């Protein structure tokens, strides 16, 4: 899914509808004039006026949750962005976001909790919170841990509200009183209820998508997989369009494959250590697949003879995990390809053909990785045909790259007396967005 594009904050869609105290309005008009063409787009001067207006709002004791107050904060953030003051953009947006979360997570009878006027008001505050953190994320590349914490905090608030609406108004009211929400969430059945995601479905799914992407970038593949799976489950509950749902499932399969590769790398690292402990060089162990069956078996026996009970347990756990993740990824890709083919209105969703191509390609990569060359070749050829029909140019180089790997693997097998393990294949290239 493409990330939600949050616009330029102009009036935050509120200023045309609301009034300001006279002095504040006078200062704001100066700021608007300064940033306009008539004012020579003097953003620095506009920023000065907007900061003055916000200071005046503080003097007047204006509610920091009001549309007027937050609207000024967003205009200040916009001026910071125009002036290239990224750190100040982050500070302003995260300050605003933190205040939203403070109110949204406060007990109903507390000072902050009483600021929420109704369930409708709560949901629009959640929407604004999601928008501010999505915008702030554009400037937080240098602070990944802060971004992660902010994304999770906003996710929890939005998801908890969705879960309560899925549970129904009666249960929601009871939970609000006895505060046993965590216990309730464990018992909530899955059901389809698009209204539960209103009015912030677009922002919520963008947040989940961003959380997965950010987790990929910092190497936390397990969290990325969790975010992808949560995103797919929630999209099903929201009755999202089939093209978006299929792409989300395809992304989940890719995440499964990446986690499998991570576990496989961990196993290879352990095996390398075990080989060294057994007096086998790293080079000999790495190239064992090129040996004949008897030589290879003798080498592995020598290495594994030195394993402790804990080593064996770790190896078995990783091998089982790798097998399960591989099978699940393959099954998910297959379900996506089949689902795309079974949608009779595919012409309405042209992207569905690209997703089917990607899923077929993913199956081919997995089969190649596991050494099933005939299946891999069949699937990669099918993916190439699908990609051409869909004019999916981005995927074509990746398919050809895997076909070259397939040829090399066939040549390697032809030159080896007996080989039970395929040559290591590089990871599935994620062509997701």
Residue pairs with C-beta under 8 A, 6 or more apart in sequence:
1 205
1 206
1 209
1 231
1 244
1 247
1 248
1 433
2 433
3 134
3 206
3 209
3 210
4 131
4 134
4 202
4 203
4 206
6 131
6 134
6 135
8 78
9 74
9 75
9 77
9 78
10 78
11 71
11 75
12 67
12 70
12 71
12 74
12 75
14 67
14 68
14 70
14 71
15 67
15 68
15 71
17 67
18 66
18 67
18 68
18 71
19 25
19 68
20 28
20 68
21 56
21 57
21 60
21 62
23 56
24 53
24 56
24 57
24 60
24 62
24 68
27 49
27 50
27 52
27 53
27 56
28 49
28 50
28 53
28 72
30 49
31 45
31 46
31 47
31 48
31 49
31 50
31 53
31 75
32 46
33 39
34 42
34 43
34 45
34 46
34 49
35 41
35 42
35 43
35 46
35 79
39 45
39 46
43 79
43 82
43 83
44 79
44 83
46 79
47 76
47 79
47 80
47 83
50 72
50 75
50 76
50 79
51 76
53 72
54 69
54 72
54 73
54 76
57 68
57 69
57 72
62 68
62 69
63 69
63 115
64 70
64 99
65 99
65 100
65 103
65 115
65 125
70 96
70 128
73 92
73 95
73 96
74 96
74 132
76 92
77 88
77 89
77 92
77 93
77 96
77 135
80 86
80 88
80 89
80 92
81 89
81 139
86 139
87 139
89 136
89 139
90 136
90 139
90 140
90 143
93 132
93 133
93 135
93 136
93 139
94 132
94 133
94 136
94 146
94 150
96 132
97 129
97 132
97 133
97 136
97 150
97 154
100 125
100 126
100 128
100 129
100 132
101 129
101 153
101 154
101 157
102 112
103 112
103 113
103 115
103 116
103 125
104 116
104 122
104 125
104 126
104 129
104 157
105 157
106 112
106 113
106 115
107 113
108 114
108 116
108 176
116 122
116 125
122 161
123 161
123 198
123 199
123 200
124 199
126 157
126 158
126 161
126 200
127 199
127 200
127 203
129 154
129 157
129 158
130 154
130 158
130 200
130 203
130 204
130 206
130 207
131 203
133 150
133 151
133 154
133 207
134 203
134 206
134 207
134 210
136 150
137 147
137 150
137 151
137 210
137 214
140 146
140 147
140 150
144 214
144 217
144 218
147 214
148 211
148 214
148 215
148 218
151 207
151 210
151 211
151 214
152 211
154 207
155 207
155 208
155 211
158 200
158 203
158 204
158 207
159 204
159 230
159 234
160 181
160 185
162 196
162 197
162 204
162 234
163 184
163 185
163 188
164 171
164 172
164 175
164 181
165 172
165 193
165 195
165 196
166 188
166 191
166 193
166 196
166 237
167 175
167 184
167 188
171 184
175 181
175 184
190 233
190 237
191 237
192 236
192 237
192 238
192 239
193 237
193 238
194 201
194 237
194 238
194 239
196 237
196 238
197 204
197 234
197 237
197 238
201 238
204 234
205 231
205 234
205 235
205 238
205 240
208 227
208 230
208 231
208 234
209 227
209 231
211 223
211 227
212 223
212 224
212 227
212 228
212 231
212 251
212 255
213 224
215 221
215 223
215 224
215 227
216 224
216 258
216 430
221 255
221 258
221 259
221 262
222 259
224 255
224 258
225 252
225 255
225 256
225 258
225 259
228 248
228 251
228 252
228 255
229 252
229 255
231 248
231 251
231 252
232 245
232 248
232 249
232 251
232 252
235 244
235 245
235 248
236 245
240 248
241 349
242 339
242 343
242 349
242 352
243 349
243 351
243 352
243 355
246 336
246 339
246 340
246 343
246 352
246 355
246 356
246 359
247 351
247 355
247 432
249 332
249 335
249 336
249 339
250 332
250 333
250 336
250 355
250 358
250 359
250 362
250 432
251 432
252 332
253 329
253 330
253 332
253 333
253 336
253 359
253 362
254 329
254 362
254 428
254 430
254 432
256 325
256 328
256 329
256 332
257 325
257 326
257 329
257 362
257 365
257 366
257 427
257 428
258 427
258 428
258 430
259 325
260 321
260 322
260 325
260 326
260 329
261 427
261 428
263 318
263 321
263 322
263 325
264 318
264 322
266 318
267 315
267 318
267 319
267 322
270 311
270 314
270 315
270 318
271 285
271 303
272 282
272 285
272 286
274 303
274 304
274 306
274 307
274 311
275 281
275 282
275 284
275 285
275 303
276 282
277 306
278 302
278 303
278 305
278 306
279 302
280 299
280 302
280 303
284 299
285 299
285 303
288 296
288 299
288 300
288 421
289 296
289 416
289 419
289 421
289 422
289 423
290 412
290 416
290 419
291 299
291 416
292 416
292 417
292 418
293 417
293 418
293 419
293 420
296 419
296 420
296 421
307 315
326 366
326 369
326 370
329 362
329 366
330 363
330 366
330 367
333 359
333 360
333 362
333 363
333 366
334 359
334 363
336 355
336 356
336 359
337 356
337 359
337 360
337 363
340 346
340 352
340 353
340 355
340 356
340 359
341 356
343 349
343 352
346 352
346 353
350 390
353 386
353 389
353 390
353 392
354 387
354 390
354 392
354 395
356 386
356 390
357 383
357 386
357 387
357 390
357 392
357 395
358 383
358 392
358 395
358 431
358 432
360 379
360 382
360 383
360 386
361 379
361 380
361 383
361 387
361 395
361 398
361 399
361 402
361 431
362 428
363 379
364 375
364 376
364 377
364 378
364 379
364 380
364 382
364 383
364 399
364 402
365 376
365 380
365 402
365 425
365 428
366 428
367 373
367 375
367 376
367 379
368 376
368 380
368 402
368 405
368 406
368 409
368 422
368 425
369 422
369 425
369 428
370 422
371 409
371 421
371 422
373 406
373 409
373 410
373 413
373 422
376 402
376 406
377 403
377 406
380 399
380 402
380 403
380 406
383 395
383 399
384 396
384 399
384 400
384 403
386 392
387 393
387 395
387 396
387 399
388 396
394 431
395 431
398 429
398 431
401 429
405 425
405 426
408 423
409 422
409 423
409 425
412 419
412 423
413 419
